[in-house]
Amino acid sequence: MTGPLTGPLTGIRVLELAAIGPAPYGVMLLADLGAEVVRVDRTASVTRGPGMEAMMVGLSRNRRSIGVDLKAEAGVAVVRRLVTRADVLVEGFRPGVAERLGVGPEVLRADNPALIYARMTGWGQQGPLAPRAGHDLDYAAVAGALHPVGRADTPPPPPINYLADFGGGGTFLAIGVLAALLERSRSGEGQVVDVAMVDGAASQTAFLHGLLGLGAWTTTRESNLLDGGAPFYDTYRCADGRFLAIGALEPEFYAELISRLGLDLDPGAQLDPATWPEQRRRLAEVIATRSRDEWAEHFADSDACVAPVLDLAEAPDHPHHRARDAFVEVDGRQQPAPAPRFSRTPGGVQRGAPGYGAHTDEVLDEAGYDPAQIAALREAGAIA
């Protein structure tokens, strides 16, 4: 699965210092849009096998991989040479680590003033929490993004790592890089992009802060319109134990919902919280009489905003996804196709996840190293 790169970012070169979580996701978004990505993996990942990096296989498509020892002076020199040909560098170290290794922004932007240097961390480059470890759950918690999630009588559940890692981290990384590239097209200068998962997670709560300020949202979970408080915006168990999602917020959609369900509820009382317990009881009672797929078929031609809750294995086979080619096979596994879509310069998946260090010689040859130099670097342990 290799071919010419396509997409609106064709011609943009990205050097990715291997990391886990949000940085690989953000780089995958750039690669799916046509950027040429070289991932700098640890030599240990090449010679002894990867550690947690192996979990990133679903985020590793559309790259080449080289093995470089960043703790070796000659390895750092390799990265600095590659940076002179790059548009973007992405690193996901804790603050100060890149500087200690000799690949911080001051050094690399001196080598290439047009370089966009993107830094992905949990807490940002400064602040009292900046040097501390954390994960998606922690960043979402401090951002105020975790507390609104979940049922009123249970602790907030871990939202996998969609919220801070990928939503607040990787997606904001891609946005930041794209904005910096656009600005560079006007100024000719690169800059540092400081991406913090806690910042991105907080940004996603802007809508709720607006409602809170208007008095249209409370900090009590499961008491609001969109947090499971409203019976017409929730999930329900069906006869087969699977689930149905109902999102009938607007009055016309709610009216169609109750009509299709054969319920004699008063459409005018939809938004009255005093009626919500009875609405919920009636909805749950009728939905429990049929299987999920029976309900999905029943509502297939409806605007009642009803959808089956599909698991990860089911989703790719949904007729809507098949019609849009929304999933592709990569390395023998189903993965979501690149998004968004472009009419003239579509992105795509040109290659699967690379073998660790599989392209070291190829990339260094392109950077001007001759075979003897490559052999010497490998003999010294600077590359693998």
N, C-alpha and C positions, 0 to 999 in steps of 0.2 A: 504494500500500500504506500507507494511513493509516487510523486509526480510534481509538476511545477506548482509553486505556491500561488494561490489565488486569494483575492480579497482586497479590501480597501487599504490595508496596511502593507501590501506587497512592496518590498524594497526597504522596509524598516527592519533594522537588525537589533535584536534584543539579546543581551548576555544575562543569564539567570544564574545566580549563585544558589545552589540547591538548598531548599528549605522544605518545611512541611506546612500543610494547611492552606492559608489564604494566599500566600505568594504564588504557589504553583497554580492555584485556581485563576488568579488575576492574569498570570502569564498565559495560561491556556486560552483565556478570552482573547488576548492579543494575538496568539498564534492562530486561533481559529479564524481571525480576520485577516490572515495572510502574513503576519510578521515572521521573519526568519529568526528562530530562537535556538540558541546554543546554551544548554544547561551545563554548568560547571559542577560536576559531582566530586565528592571526596575520593581520593585514591583508594581508601579503605572500602568504599562501596563497590569499586571495581574488582579489587583483589580478594576481598573477604565476603562480599555480599552486603546489600544495604540493610540498615536497621529500620527505623520507623519510616524512612523514605519509601520503603516498599508499599506502604499504605497509599501512596499518592499515585498509584498506577492509573486510576480513573481520571487523573488530572494531567497526565504526562504526554498526551498525544501531541503531534505536530512539533516535535523537537528533535534536535540531535544532542548527543551527550559526549562530553570529554571528561576525563579524570585528571584532576589537578590537586596537588597538595598545597593548600594555601598557607601552611606553616613553614613551607620551604621558600627561601628567597627566590629561587629559580621559578617556582610555581607562581608566586606573586608577579614575577616579571612576565610570565605567559599571559596572565589575566590583563596586566597593564597594556600589553601589546594588542590583545584582542579588543580592548576598550577603544583603542584609537580608530577602530573600524566600526564601532557600535553606535547606535542612536540612543539606546536605553540600557541601563544596568539595573537589575532588581536584586535586592538582598533582603533577607529576613532574619538577620542576627539581632541579638539584644543590643541596645545602645552602647556604643563604644567598641564593640567587637571588631567591626570592619576596620575601624581606625587602628586597632592593635595589630591586625593582620597586615596592614599596609595597603588596604583597598578601600579606604574611606573616600568620601566625596571630594575632599580637598585635593588628595593625590590624583584621583582619577579624572577629575574635572580640569586639573592642570594639564594632564595628558591630552584631554579632549574637551575643550571648553563648551562644545555643543552638546555634551552628554546630558541626557535626562537620567538622574540618579534617584531611583525610587526605593524608599526604605519602608519595609513592612514590619510593624511591631504591634504588640497588643496595647501598650499604654502610651506609645508615642516616644519621641526622643528626649523629652524633658517632663518634669513633674515628679512628685514624690513616689509614684508607683512605677516610674519608667524602668528602673533596674530590676523589678520583680518579675517572677514567672507568672504565668496565667494561661487560661484557655478560654474558649468561646463563652462558656458559662459565666466565668468571672467578669469578662469584659461587658457582656450583656447585662449582668447584674448591676454593675457600677454605673452603666449608662442609663439605667432606668428602663431598659427595654425588656428585661426578664420579668419583672414584677407583674405587669399586666396580663401575662400569659398563664392560662390554666384555670382550674375550678376553684371556687371560693373556699372550699373546705379541705384543700390539699396544697402542699407546697408547689411553687411554680415548677413545671417539669422541664428537664433539659430539652431545648428545641433542636436536638442533634447539634450540628454546628452551622446551620444555615444562617443564623441571625448575626453573629459577630464575625466569625471566620470568613464566610463566603459573602454574605450580604454587606456587612460593615467593613470587611477587610479586602478580600480579593476584588470585589466589584468596584470599590472605591479606588483601589490600586489602578485598575484599568482606566477608570474615569480620569484619575490624576495624570497618568501617563499621556493619555490622549490630549488632555487640555494643555499639558506642557509641550507636547509636540506641535500643537496648533500655535501656541505662543511663539515657539522657536522659529516657526515658518515666517514670522513677522520680524523677530528681533535677531535671529541667528544665534542666540545664546541658549545654553541648557540651564538647568536648575535642579535643585533637590526637591523631591516630593516626599513629604513626611506623612505616611499613611498609618493611622492608628485604628485598630479595630474598635476601641472604645469610642472614638470619635464617630466612626461610621455607624456603629450601633445606635449612638445617641441621635445621629442625624435622621435615622429612620423613625424616631419617635416625634418628629416635628408635628405631624398631623395630630397626634394625641395631646401634645402640649397646647396646640391651638384650641382644641376642644375643651381641655382642662381650664384654660383661661377664660373661655366663654361660659363655663359652668355646665357644659354639655357632656362632661366625662367625670367620673369619680375614680378615686384610687382603690376602690373596693372591687376586687376581681369578680367576674361573672355577674356584674350588675349593669353593664353597658351594652350599647347596641352591637358592638363587634367582637366582644370577648366571651361570647356564650351566654350572656345575660338575656338577650332577646331570643325567644324560641324559634323565630323565623330566620335566624342566622346561626345555625348550629349543625351538629351531626347527630344522626339517630341510628339505633340498631334495628336491623331488618330481621325477618323471620329466619334467615339462614346464618345469623350471627355476624354478617358483614354490615357495612355502614353506608348511609346515604348522607350527602352534604346538601343542606338547604341554605340558600342565600337570598331569600325573597325579601329584600329590603324595601324596594319601592312599592307603593300601594297597589299599582296595577299588577305587579308580579305576585304580590301576596294574595290578591283576589284570585288570580289564576291558580295559585298553589292550592288554596282551600277548596276551590271549585273542583280541581282535578282529584283531590283527595276525598271529595264528597262530604266535606265538613260544613256545618252550618254556623261557623264562627262569624262574628260581626266584623267585616272589613274595616269599619270606621274605628274599631277599638284596637287596631293592630299595635299602635305605638303607646298604648296605655299600660305602663308597667304593672298596674293592678290586675290586668287580665293575663299577664304572661304565664303564671303558673298553670292556669286552666288551658291556655293555648298549648303549652308544652305537653301537658298530659294528653290532650286530644291528638296532637301530632304524633307523639310517641306511640300511642295506642294503635292508630291506623297504620303507621309505617311498619309496625311489628307484624302486620298480617301478611306481608309479601316479602319475597327475597329481594336482595339488592338489585339483581339484574332485571327482575320483573318490573321494579319501580323505574329503573333506568330506561327500559323500553317504553313504559307508560308515559314518561315525561320527555321522550326523545324529540318530539316536535313541539315542545312547549317553551315559553318564556318564563316559566315559574322559577328558574334558577336552581334547578335540582341536578345533582351529579353524583354518580357512584364514586365512592372512595376506593381508588385502585391502589394495590400495593406495587412495589417497585418492579416486580416481575410481570404484572399485568399491564402496566401503563403503556409500554411500547406497542402492544397489540390493539390498543383502542382504535376504532375506525378513524377518528379524527386525526390521531397521530400518524396513522398509516397514510392517510390522504395527503398530509403535509410533509411526509418523510421526516418527521420530527425526531426520529431515533435512527442511528446508524450503527453498523457493526464495526467495532474497532478491536483488533487483536482477538477476534472470536467472541467478543462480548458486546452486548447492547449498551450504547451510550447516547445521551442526548446529542442531537445534531447542533452545529454551531448556530448561535443566535446573537444578534438579530439577523434579519435577512436583507440582502441588498439586490436591487433590480439589475444593476450594471456590473458590479464587482463582487459577486458572491464569495463568501468564505467557504471553507471546506475542511475535510480531514484528509491530509495528504500522506500522513504516516502515523503509525501507532506509537506506543510508548517505546523509547529507545532503550537498547541495552546499555548498562552503565559503562561509560567509556568507549562505546562502540564507534564513535566518530572522532576520537582524539587525533589520529594521524590525518584524517581528511580535513578537519578544521584547521589544524596547525599548518598543513600544506597550503591551504587557502590564505593563511596569514603570512606566508612567506618563509616558513621554516623549511630547511632542506632535510632530507632523510637522515643525514648525519647528526644534525642538531636535535631532531626528534629522538633519535636513538640515545643521544647523550642525556637528554632530559629524562628519558625513561630509565636509563641506567642509574641516574642520580636519585631516582624516586620522586622527582618533581611532577611527573605525569604518570598516568597508567592507562 
